Amino acid sequence: MQPMAERGQMLIQVLLVTTLAIVVIVVLMNAALFHLNEVTLSVEQEQAFEIAEAGIEYYRWHLAHAPLDFTNGTGQPGPYAVDYYDRNGILIGRFELTITTPPIGTTVVTVRSKGILNSDIRAVRTIEVRFAIESIAKFAVVANDDMNFGPGTETFGIIHSNGGIRFDGIAHNLVSSAKTQYNDPDHSGQDDFGVHTHVDPADPLPPSPVPNRPDVFQAGRLFPVPAVDFDGITADLAQMKSGAQANGLYLSDSGAEGYEIILNSDDTVTVARVTSLKPKPNGCSNLIADPDWEIWSVEATTTIGTYPMPANGLAFFEDNIWVTGKIDTARITIASARFPDNPGQRTNITVNSDLRYTNYDGSDVIGLIAQNDFNVGLYSEDDLRIDAAIIAKNGRVGRFYYRAPSGPQTYCESESVRSTITLYGMIATNERYGFSWTCSGVFCSGYAVRNIIYDANLLYGPPPSFPLTADQYEPISWEEIR
């Protein structure tokens, strides 16, 4: 029989071991419970995430059916709570939507969706997605005619033509055509590919395989693709007229030569009636019989008034207009058209002196939409900069051929040659555009240097009411808000 002292020591050891075992078991159980709770919360957080995603998809569907409704059909400010049921019809949570209306002139809608699970208030996930509809301003240059981009041309935005494209420069973005092949008007012979190059080694002719030319088409070329609807711009112009009459700036026929529009950096617009144009210099004639050929330069004006920048960003004039000035944190579309649309009465827009932004972060935007031509006239600045998204709905974007027929230097001929034009924005032209002319292969009229720079801010932040190229919202950014 053990002494009492030894039995006491054993009892203490047993108690210590038992206590330690209990502590370990409790710790392990707590760890297991903690891990189980974490797993459960993780599952619930994933459910909340799926609910938040459902909220995003719901509002994308809503925009497809009501593209101008940013209040979930309520007409009231959000957020908007919507119950969420599982596939068995059991209410398990809700999503709360916060909708940010597009800034004036853009189609960018911001949708923030918070997914909430009823079974655990900790299970909350939030997603924010920006949706937009692409406008015609997604292109650096878009044309409804055959185009030729000569050697030395470097483009950074998307180039598209409903006709064919000869491209002999460097394209950093996609070049596309609606044609499989076409008869290039700049040379004789067989048809060329819809998008082709003569950079050595020149492309073979169809039906040969289309070669890979990353030296020219760095982002590739694509043809045929669907055509861009230039005809639809007529309807857009009619809507712009209505919008300008309702909540913008609208002037009917001037009763004279047209209007001069001066954009001011203090958010105002000065309008003057053009009472006379500069006369055609002696010896300066329409050598190529262009039906729209004119000097397109203002001589005298009478001020009508200065107006606030249009509330809806729309200014519409039923006459020819000349535009100049500088904006500072403003968004405006200036349209020139005459209705009903009669080909002999279509109006033009001309820019002969600098038209500029103060800011190049997307906060400054100018749209110029001409029913017929967009012109740079004879008496234009030698170093001209135009910051704008430009559309010539039925005509072309460019400068006419200003040159004397022959003989000694004349006033027209000295004015015909200019140094540099810089266009920052985009160009949409129904007919072939151009700001320079060659005579027997040598530059002889227009601008010797032509810089065409695409404003990437236009992609989803175009000028107000600019024509769209799609009818559905697409996501342009996605992030989880933590």
ROGURO-6869 format. One record per residue (C-alpha): residue number from 0; residue in one letter; x, y, z. Coordinates in Angstrom, 3 decimals. Example, Ala and Ser with C-alpha at 12.3 -4.5 7.8 and 13.67 -1.06 7.14 Angstrom:
! ROGURO-6869
   pos   code         px         py         pz
     0      A     12.300     -4.500      7.800
     1      S     13.670     -1.060      7.140
//
This chain:
! ROGURO-6869
   pos   code         px         py         pz
     0      M      0.000      0.000      0.000
     1      Q      1.382      3.444     -1.121
     2      P      2.014      6.055      1.507
     3      M     -0.464      8.889      1.641
     4      A      2.188     11.370      0.413
     5      E      2.833      9.440     -2.785
     6      R     -0.875      9.019     -3.458
     7      G     -1.316     12.800     -3.035
     8      Q      1.471     13.509     -5.480
     9      M     -0.089     11.210     -8.069
    10      L     -3.461     12.864     -7.600
    11      I     -1.889     16.265     -8.217
    12      Q     -0.202     14.969    -11.369
    13      V     -3.468     13.489    -12.608
    14      L     -5.236     16.770    -11.917
    15      L     -2.535     18.726    -13.776
    16      V     -2.645     16.408    -16.736
    17      T     -6.434     16.481    -16.745
    18      T     -6.477     20.265    -16.483
    19      L     -3.939     20.567    -19.275
    20      A     -5.960     18.180    -21.410
    21      I     -9.122     20.159    -20.757
    22      V     -7.331     23.399    -21.650
    23      V     -5.998     21.865    -24.864
    24      I     -9.420     20.463    -25.726
    25      V    -11.071     23.834    -25.048
    26      V     -8.452     25.632    -27.164
    27      L     -8.881     23.120    -29.948
    28      M    -12.662     23.386    -29.729
    29      N    -12.497     27.185    -29.776
    30      A    -10.121     27.039    -32.728
    31      A    -12.436     24.629    -34.484
    32      L    -15.444     26.836    -33.703
    33      F    -13.524     29.929    -34.853
    34      H    -12.517     28.161    -38.046
    35      L    -16.094     26.966    -38.543
    36      N    -17.352     30.524    -38.019
    37      E    -14.765     31.810    -40.457
    38      V    -15.770     29.220    -43.031
    39      T    -19.419     30.018    -42.443
    40      L    -18.753     33.763    -42.746
    41      S    -16.688     33.149    -45.863
    42      V    -19.583     31.239    -47.411
    43      E    -22.002     33.961    -46.363
    44      Q    -19.676     36.669    -47.721
    45      E    -19.617     34.822    -51.021
    46      Q    -23.411     34.766    -50.998
    47      A    -23.427     38.511    -50.313
    48      F    -21.033     38.978    -53.233
    49      E    -23.368     37.037    -55.511
    50      I    -26.271     39.212    -54.329
    51      A    -24.242     42.340    -55.116
    52      E    -23.469     40.956    -58.586
    53      A    -27.164     40.249    -59.067
    54      G    -27.840     43.914    -58.321
    55      I    -25.370     44.978    -61.033
    56      E    -26.906     42.623    -63.596
    57      Y    -30.394     43.736    -62.618
    58      Y    -29.607     47.366    -63.309
    59      R    -27.836     46.571    -66.549
    60      W    -31.066     44.850    -67.602
    61      H    -33.052     47.874    -66.409
    62      L    -30.901     50.248    -68.502
    63      A    -31.435     48.055    -71.557
    64      H    -35.177     48.673    -71.244
    65      A    -35.088     52.221    -69.858
    66      P    -31.731     53.740    -70.912
    67      L    -32.518     57.179    -69.499
    68      D    -33.870     56.048    -66.125
    69      F    -31.314     56.408    -63.340
    70      T    -33.787     56.201    -60.444
    71      N    -34.903     52.544    -60.716
    72      G    -38.281     53.680    -62.003
    73      T    -39.069     55.678    -58.862
    74      G    -38.198     59.193    -59.921
    75      Q    -36.694     59.605    -56.461
    76      P    -33.070     59.729    -55.241
    77      G    -31.532     56.462    -54.051
    78      P    -30.256     54.208    -52.709
    79      Y    -32.791     51.641    -53.884
    80      A    -33.285     48.445    -51.891
    81      V    -34.427     45.327    -53.758
    82      D    -35.205     42.013    -52.022
    83      Y    -33.253     38.968    -53.159
    84      Y    -34.735     35.456    -53.172
    85      D    -32.918     32.185    -53.679
    86      R    -33.952     29.677    -56.331
    87      N    -36.451     28.133    -53.896
    88      G    -38.233     31.447    -53.490
    89      I    -36.887     32.073    -49.990
    90      L    -35.956     35.650    -49.075
    91      I    -32.277     35.540    -48.080
    92      G    -31.100     39.127    -48.472
    93      R    -31.231     42.299    -50.525
    94      F    -29.105     44.527    -52.695
    95      E    -28.966     48.271    -52.310
    96      L    -28.267     50.269    -55.479
    97      T    -26.707     53.706    -55.713
    98      I    -26.918     55.122    -59.253
    99      T    -24.775     58.053    -60.417
   100      T    -26.339     59.905    -63.358
   101      P    -24.038     60.464    -66.365
   102      P    -22.339     63.875    -66.456
   103      I    -23.656     66.192    -69.187
   104      G    -22.706     64.862    -72.567
   105      T    -21.525     61.433    -71.477
   106      T    -23.222     58.054    -71.367
   107      V    -21.243     56.798    -68.360
   108      V    -23.534     55.473    -65.611
   109      T    -21.991     54.391    -62.304
   110      V    -23.852     51.615    -60.475
   111      R    -22.832     50.677    -56.929
   112      S    -24.484     47.531    -55.563
   113      K    -24.272     46.479    -51.891
   114      G    -25.158     42.831    -51.279
   115      I    -26.543     42.102    -47.785
   116      L    -27.355     38.674    -46.317
   117      N    -30.212     38.498    -43.805
   118      S    -28.689     35.640    -41.776
   119      D    -25.559     37.572    -40.775
   120      I    -25.229     41.373    -40.716
   121      R    -21.465     40.931    -41.144
   122      A    -21.985     39.419    -44.600
   123      V    -21.847     42.547    -46.791
   124      R    -20.063     42.984    -50.146
   125      T    -20.094     46.025    -52.434
   126      I    -19.347     46.210    -56.158
   127      E    -19.120     49.319    -58.345
   128      V    -19.405     49.100    -62.139
   129      R    -19.336     51.881    -64.752
   130      F    -21.512     51.323    -67.830
   131      A    -21.449     53.319    -71.064
   132      I    -22.744     53.351    -74.623
   133      E    -20.101     53.947    -77.263
   134      S    -20.467     57.064    -79.428
   135      I    -19.047     57.851    -82.829
   136      A    -16.277     59.641    -80.917
   137      K    -14.679     56.249    -80.197
   138      F    -12.923     56.650    -83.557
   139      A     -9.926     58.870    -84.207
   140      V    -11.067     59.039    -87.838
   141      V    -14.253     57.530    -89.270
   142      A    -15.251     58.056    -92.890
   143      N    -17.987     57.142    -95.320
   144      D    -15.604     57.231    -98.293
   145      D    -12.338     55.757    -99.491
   146      M     -9.376     57.059    -97.482
   147      N     -5.623     57.423    -98.016
   148      F     -3.204     57.899    -95.123
   149      G      0.127     58.790    -96.664
   150      P      3.735     58.199    -95.563
   151      G      4.629     59.974    -92.343
   152      T      1.125     59.577    -90.900
   153      E      1.031     58.239    -87.342
   154      T     -2.340     57.516    -85.725
   155      F     -3.145     56.506    -82.162
   156      G     -6.914     55.953    -82.186
   157      I     -9.221     53.575    -84.037
   158      I     -9.479     54.249    -87.790
   159      H    -12.542     53.090    -89.754
   160      S    -14.019     53.689    -93.172
   161      N    -17.162     52.434    -94.845
   162      G    -15.014     52.596    -97.992
   163      G    -11.526     51.236    -98.464
   164      I     -8.359     52.416    -96.719
   165      R     -4.839     52.723    -98.050
   166      F     -2.538     53.182    -95.079
   167      D      1.140     53.935    -95.627
   168      G      2.020     55.284    -92.188
   169      I      2.010     53.709    -88.714
   170      A     -1.249     52.817    -86.957
   171      H     -0.998     52.174    -83.221
   172      N     -4.627     51.096    -83.019
   173      L     -7.026     49.049    -85.129
   174      V     -7.688     50.009    -88.764
   175      S    -10.944     48.645    -90.211
   176      S    -13.068     48.847    -93.348
   177      A    -16.584     47.801    -94.262
   178      K    -15.268     46.508    -97.596
   179      T    -13.600     43.202    -98.376
   180      Q    -11.855     44.751   -101.391
   181      Y    -12.197     47.934   -103.459
   182      N    -10.870     49.851   -106.439
   183      D     -8.341     52.286   -104.938
   184      P     -8.936     55.631   -106.738
   185      D     -5.302     56.662   -106.201
   186      H     -3.952     54.151   -108.689
   187      S     -5.103     51.935   -111.512
   188      G     -5.118     48.160   -111.634
   189      Q     -6.909     45.381   -109.787
   190      D     -8.899     45.772   -106.609
   191      D     -7.000     45.976   -103.308
   192      F     -7.851     44.602    -99.881
   193      G    -10.356     46.705    -97.908
   194      V     -7.424     47.821    -95.755
   195      H     -4.053     47.672    -97.497
   196      T     -0.607     49.250    -97.567
   197      H      1.934     50.103   -100.230
   198      V      4.770     50.292    -97.704
   199      D      7.522     48.044    -99.046
   200      P      6.827     45.200    -99.528
   201      A      3.404     46.303   -100.786
   202      D      0.450     44.050   -100.034
   203      P     -0.390     41.445   -102.660
   204      L     -3.734     41.645   -104.420
   205      P     -6.809     39.554   -103.604
   206      P     -7.396     36.646   -103.486
   207      S     -3.912     36.201   -101.982
   208      P     -3.787     35.745    -98.199
   209      V     -3.654     38.983    -96.212
   210      P     -0.109     39.329    -94.846
   211      N      0.695     40.208    -91.257
   212      R      2.121     43.748    -91.253
   213      P      2.889     44.799    -87.662
   214      D      5.304     47.417    -89.011
   215      V      2.272     49.333    -90.327
   216      F     -0.754     47.969    -88.456
   217      Q      0.617     47.587    -84.940
   218      A     -2.777     46.613    -83.486
   219      G     -3.910     44.798    -86.613
   220      R     -6.409     45.482    -89.393
   221      L     -9.908     44.130    -89.776
   222      F    -12.215     43.892    -92.805
   223      P    -14.998     43.619    -93.597
   224      V    -16.835     44.953    -90.536
   225      P    -20.305     46.548    -90.213
   226      A    -20.613     50.060    -91.646
   227      V    -21.090     53.132    -89.456
   228      D    -24.501     54.751    -89.979
   229      F    -23.881     58.269    -91.303
   230      D    -27.527     58.582    -92.409
   231      G    -28.669     58.296    -88.795
   232      I    -26.867     61.536    -87.920
   233      T    -29.740     63.423    -89.589
   234      A    -32.087     62.218    -86.852
   235      D    -29.489     63.150    -84.231
   236      L    -29.329     66.699    -85.639
   237      A    -33.114     67.029    -85.451
   238      Q    -33.027     65.925    -81.800
   239      M    -30.235     68.410    -81.079
   240      K    -32.345     71.207    -82.540
   241      S    -35.228     70.268    -80.244
   242      G    -32.903     70.036    -77.257
   243      A    -31.314     73.413    -78.002
   244      Q    -34.742     75.029    -78.351
   245      A    -35.914     73.499    -75.073
   246      N    -32.940     74.054    -72.776
   247      G    -29.941     75.223    -74.781
   248      L    -28.949     77.964    -77.213
   249      Y    -30.835     78.203    -80.525
   250      L    -30.793     80.760    -83.343
   251      S    -32.655     80.496    -86.642
   252      D    -31.483     81.798    -90.026
   253      S    -29.273     84.894    -89.623
   254      G    -30.678     86.718    -92.613
   255      A    -27.063     87.382    -93.590
   256      E    -23.971     85.199    -94.160
   257      G    -24.304     83.258    -90.905
   258      Y    -23.009     83.533    -87.331
   259      E    -19.643     83.867    -85.650
   260      I    -19.505     81.917    -82.378
   261      I    -16.901     82.872    -79.778
   262      L    -16.495     80.486    -76.832
   263      N    -15.297     82.262    -73.693
   264      S    -13.416     80.751    -70.753
   265      D    -15.907     82.308    -68.280
   266      D    -18.647     79.871    -69.377
   267      T    -20.289     82.261    -71.835
   268      V    -20.851     82.229    -75.587
   269      T    -20.721     85.383    -77.703
   270      V    -22.722     85.328    -80.946
   271      A    -22.311     87.798    -83.804
   272      R    -24.088     88.065    -87.152
   273      V    -21.673     87.762    -90.084
   274      T    -22.597     90.658    -92.347
   275      S    -19.929     90.164    -95.025
   276      L    -17.230     87.731    -96.132
   277      K    -13.793     88.562    -97.476
   278      P    -13.790     88.836   -101.252
   279      K    -12.091     86.311   -103.466
   280      P     -8.591     87.560   -104.396
   281      N     -7.833     88.194   -108.046
   282      G     -6.406     85.125   -109.702
   283      C     -7.801     82.764   -107.071
   284      S    -10.311     80.439   -108.681
   285      N    -12.093     77.148   -108.242
   286      L     -9.722     75.160   -110.433
   287      I    -11.228     71.747   -109.701
   288      A    -14.876     72.860   -109.931
   289      D    -15.715     71.921   -106.340
   290      P    -19.424     72.744   -105.844
   291      D    -18.861     74.029   -102.275
   292      W    -15.700     76.047   -103.013
   293      E    -15.571     79.451   -101.316
   294      I    -13.080     81.580    -99.381
   295      W    -14.999     80.920    -96.129
   296      S    -13.417     83.825    -94.241
   297      V    -15.241     86.525    -92.241
   298      E    -14.776     90.239    -93.011
   299      A    -17.393     92.010    -90.845
   300      T    -19.767     91.104    -87.999
   301      T    -22.383     92.674    -85.750
   302      T    -22.572     91.386    -82.175
   303      I    -25.943     89.929    -81.188
   304      G    -25.215     89.088    -77.554
   305      T    -23.349     87.022    -74.984
   306      Y    -25.156     84.051    -73.480
   307      P    -24.485     81.614    -70.623
   308      M    -23.066     78.260    -71.639
   309      P    -26.143     76.132    -72.565
   310      A    -27.539     74.233    -69.594
   311      N    -27.772     70.998    -71.581
   312      G    -24.576     71.646    -73.539
   313      L    -26.380     72.122    -76.888
   314      A    -26.082     75.124    -79.226
   315      F    -27.872     74.910    -82.579
   316      F    -27.774     77.368    -85.480
   317      E    -29.804     77.130    -88.685
   318      D    -27.116     78.817    -90.770
   319      N    -23.410     78.698    -91.614
   320      I    -21.208     79.354    -88.596
   321      W    -17.609     80.296    -87.799
   322      V    -16.276     79.134    -84.421
   323      T    -13.326     80.301    -82.344
   324      G    -12.345     80.818    -78.677
   325      K    -11.280     78.878    -75.609
   326      I    -13.247     77.011    -72.948
   327      D    -12.366     76.226    -69.348
   328      T    -14.157     73.268    -67.731
   329      A    -17.071     73.241    -70.160
   330      R    -18.806     70.696    -72.367
   331      I    -20.637     71.891    -75.473
   332      T    -21.838     70.618    -78.827
   333      I    -22.343     73.205    -81.560
   334      A    -24.448     72.052    -84.494
   335      S    -25.183     73.766    -87.793
   336      A    -28.086     72.517    -89.903
   337      R    -31.113     73.747    -91.816
   338      F    -34.417     71.864    -91.892
   339      P    -36.023     70.468    -93.902
   340      D    -32.827     68.922    -95.199
   341      N    -32.361     70.227    -98.745
   342      P    -28.983     69.354   -100.333
   343      G    -28.741     72.815   -101.879
   344      Q    -29.332     74.552    -98.532
   345      R    -27.105     72.532    -96.193
   346      T    -24.964     74.510    -93.759
   347      N    -21.250     74.482    -92.945
   348      I    -18.938     75.084    -89.996
   349      T    -15.616     76.912    -90.442
   350      V    -12.697     77.355    -88.034
   351      N     -9.991     79.803    -89.137
   352      S     -8.391     80.673    -85.795
   353      D     -7.513     78.657    -82.710
   354      L    -10.295     76.786    -80.922
   355      R     -8.826     75.483    -77.696
   356      Y     -9.302     73.714    -74.358
   357      T     -7.828     74.885    -71.080
   358      N     -7.872     71.362    -69.610
   359      Y     -6.969     68.114    -71.356
   360      D     -8.301     65.692    -68.746
   361      G    -11.764     65.267    -70.280
   362      S    -13.379     68.174    -68.406
   363      D    -13.230     70.327    -71.552
   364      V    -15.070     68.996    -74.619
   365      I    -16.241     70.654    -77.834
   366      G    -18.322     68.942    -80.497
   367      L    -18.805     70.505    -83.951
   368      I    -21.446     68.923    -86.192
   369      A    -21.908     70.363    -89.673
   370      Q    -24.817     69.356    -91.871
   371      N    -22.502     69.699    -94.868
   372      D    -18.763     70.587    -94.702
   373      F    -16.323     71.421    -91.953
   374      N    -13.976     74.025    -93.438
   375      V    -10.713     75.741    -92.770
   376      G    -10.899     78.841    -94.957
   377      L     -8.368     80.678    -97.083
   378      Y     -7.489     83.272    -94.418
   379      S     -6.746     80.744    -91.693
   380      E     -3.970     80.963    -89.118
   381      D     -0.569     79.736    -90.232
   382      D     -0.228     77.620    -87.072
   383      L     -3.798     76.501    -86.386
   384      R     -4.980     74.331    -83.500
   385      I     -8.499     72.917    -83.257
   386      D     -9.510     71.066    -80.087
   387      A    -12.805     69.412    -80.992
   388      A    -14.683     66.318    -82.077
   389      I    -15.704     67.146    -85.657
   390      I    -18.458     65.691    -87.841
   391      A    -19.192     66.583    -91.470
   392      K    -22.493     64.772    -91.918
   393      N    -22.914     65.053    -95.699
   394      G    -19.686     66.734    -96.782
   395      R    -16.036     66.557    -95.884
   396      V    -13.622     67.782    -93.208
   397      G    -10.817     69.817    -94.749
   398      R     -9.522     72.864    -96.603
   399      F    -10.363     73.651   -100.226
   400      Y     -7.832     73.823   -103.008
   401      Y     -6.658     77.442   -103.005
   402      R     -4.154     78.139   -105.763
   403      A     -3.743     80.374   -108.769
   404      P     -3.831     78.561   -112.137
   405      S     -0.362     79.605   -113.307
   406      G      1.959     82.547   -113.777
   407      P      3.633     84.772   -111.178
   408      Q      2.866     84.625   -107.445
   409      T     -0.583     85.981   -106.636
   410      Y     -2.266     86.915   -103.350
   411      C     -4.335     83.745   -103.394
   412      E     -1.247     81.640   -103.914
   413      S      0.623     83.231   -101.012
   414      E     -2.375     82.607    -98.754
   415      S     -2.903     79.090   -100.049
   416      V      0.115     77.596    -98.270
   417      R      0.091     77.264    -94.495
   418      S      2.552     75.785    -92.007
   419      T      0.932     73.535    -89.356
   420      I     -2.536     72.377    -88.380
   421      T     -3.104     70.375    -85.181
   422      L     -6.435     68.662    -84.611
   423      Y     -6.922     67.266    -81.110
   424      G    -10.093     65.214    -80.854
   425      M    -11.594     63.106    -83.647
   426      I    -12.890     63.385    -87.208
   427      A    -16.030     61.913    -88.783
   428      T    -16.362     62.761    -92.462
   429      N    -18.852     61.628    -95.070
   430      E    -16.452     62.388    -97.913
   431      R    -12.697     62.044    -98.131
   432      Y    -11.016     64.555    -95.823
   433      G     -7.788     66.485    -96.239
   434      F     -5.927     69.662    -95.352
   435      S     -3.212     69.524    -98.019
   436      W     -2.998     69.236   -101.785
   437      T     -0.263     68.079   -104.110
   438      C      0.431     69.254   -107.638
   439      S      2.330     66.750   -109.792
   440      G      3.347     64.945   -106.609
   441      V      4.581     68.100   -104.830
   442      F      2.819     69.885   -101.924
   443      C      1.251     73.081   -103.266
   444      S     -1.757     74.087   -101.134
   445      G     -3.018     73.703    -97.578
   446      Y     -1.029     72.802    -94.471
   447      A      2.440     71.367    -94.868
   448      V      2.356     69.671    -91.447
   449      R     -0.800     67.951    -90.236
   450      N     -0.997     66.606    -86.676
   451      I     -4.130     64.567    -85.966
   452      I     -4.262     63.512    -82.299
   453      Y     -7.061     61.398    -80.874
   454      D     -8.494     62.552    -77.544
   455      A     -8.939     59.298    -75.621
   456      N    -11.285     61.067    -73.173
   457      L    -13.891     61.067    -75.942
   458      L    -14.313     57.280    -75.877
   459      Y    -16.893     57.323    -73.085
   460      G    -17.041     61.069    -72.470
   461      P    -18.118     62.454    -75.867
   462      P    -19.596     65.925    -76.409
   463      P    -23.248     66.356    -75.366
   464      S    -25.770     64.371    -77.450
   465      F    -23.092     63.093    -79.830
   466      P    -24.299     60.333    -82.193
   467      L    -24.025     56.837    -80.704
   468      T    -22.767     53.716    -82.468
   469      A    -24.554     51.217    -80.206
   470      D    -27.829     51.013    -78.300
   471      Q    -26.776     48.930    -75.285
   472      Y    -24.756     49.775    -72.192
   473      E    -21.531     47.859    -71.770
   474      P    -19.324     47.658    -68.647
   475      I    -16.136     49.731    -68.901
   476      S    -14.804     49.281    -65.357
   477      W    -15.389     46.985    -62.390
   478      E    -14.126     47.074    -58.827
   479      E    -15.037     45.762    -55.391
   480      I    -15.384     48.503    -52.797
   481      R    -13.820     47.492    -49.504
//
